[in-house]
Amino acid sequence: MIAKGGHYEPVAREGLPFIIPPFALALVFWLGDYPWTSLLFLLISAAIGLFFRNPERVTPQGRGIVTSPADGRVVEIVAGAESGNLEGIPLKRVSIFMSIFNVHVNRCPISGTVEKVVHVPGQFLDARESQASMVNEHNCVVLRGEDGPIEVVQIAGKIARRIACWISKGDNVRMGERFGLIRFGSRLDVYLPENFSFVVDVGNRVRSGETIIARKIDGKRSPGQV
């Protein structure tokens, strides 16, 4: 299945305010007969456009799987994690760090209904630090699928200070569907019930909407599962 969602332009629209000004300057310098300066600004515009690229992805099929919500590298896996949005549920957490070279469009790790979207102001520590999950500015999305609720958290970093979330409470989403973006390097955390088992390790590279990061353990019912 190729996830479409509502934001399937080749370059995410959030990038236009950053792409257009250097492109316009490149045109001005070209018309002013400054070809090398024009080329410089054209390259800057192209580099920014590459950062905001929004490629199509083929999402795997199957029940009881969770796909990566972000491109990047797994930097932390925590057992016995806690979340104020999933209180009373034993959880585990995986954290994925996105460098400036990764695709920054985020995708839903499961299919289901959006139960909660909460934006929390905070600090801007390096997103690779463990405490960034708690103290940095972040946006929490709780999704309820057929195996119960999970939480995806978009976390700002030192450079990434703008979080875009394109879904709202009550929306029905599909696994692999685009749901947001973080500008210029950041991190995503995924909180899962303990009856899921991670199939990735720290250091692994993952791709949003394609890499399976966890599977449900057969025969175990999720806390909060309807």
SULPEJO-V41495 format. One record per residue. N is the residue number from 1. OMEGA is omega as a letter, one per 20 degrees, with the letter a starting at -180 (999 if undefined). Layout:
# SULPEJO-V41495
N	OMEGA
N	OMEGA
This chain:
# SULPEJO-V41495
1	r
2	a
3	a
4	a
5	a
6	a
7	a
8	r
9	a
10	r
11	a
12	a
13	r
14	a
15	a
16	r
17	r
18	a
19	a
20	a
21	r
22	r
23	r
24	r
25	r
26	r
27	r
28	a
29	r
30	r
31	r
32	r
33	r
34	a
35	a
36	r
37	r
38	a
39	r
40	a
41	r
42	r
43	r
44	r
45	a
46	r
47	r
48	r
49	r
50	r
51	a
52	r
53	a
54	a
55	r
56	r
57	r
58	a
59	r
60	r
61	r
62	r
63	r
64	r
65	r
66	r
67	a
68	r
69	a
70	r
71	r
72	a
73	r
74	a
75	a
76	r
77	a
78	r
79	r
80	r
81	r
82	r
83	r
84	r
85	r
86	a
87	r
88	a
89	r
90	a
91	r
92	a
93	r
94	a
95	a
96	r
97	r
98	r
99	a
100	a
101	a
102	r
103	a
104	r
105	a
106	a
107	a
108	a
109	r
110	r
111	r
112	a
113	r
114	a
115	a
116	r
117	a
118	r
119	a
120	r
121	r
122	a
123	a
124	r
125	r
126	a
127	r
128	a
129	a
130	a
131	r
132	r
133	a
134	a
135	a
136	r
137	a
138	r
139	a
140	r
141	r
142	r
143	r
144	r
145	a
146	r
147	r
148	a
149	r
150	r
151	r
152	a
153	r
154	a
155	r
156	r
157	a
158	a
159	a
160	a
161	r
162	a
163	r
164	r
165	a
166	a
167	a
168	r
169	r
170	r
171	r
172	a
173	r
174	r
175	a
176	r
177	r
178	r
179	a
180	a
181	r
182	a
183	r
184	r
185	a
186	a
187	r
188	r
189	r
190	r
191	a
192	r
193	a
194	r
195	r
196	r
197	r
198	r
199	r
200	r
201	r
202	a
203	r
204	r
205	a
206	r
207	a
208	r
209	a
210	a
211	r
212	a
213	a
214	r
215	r
216	r
217	a
218	r
219	a
220	a
221	a
222	r
223	a
224	a
225	a
226	999
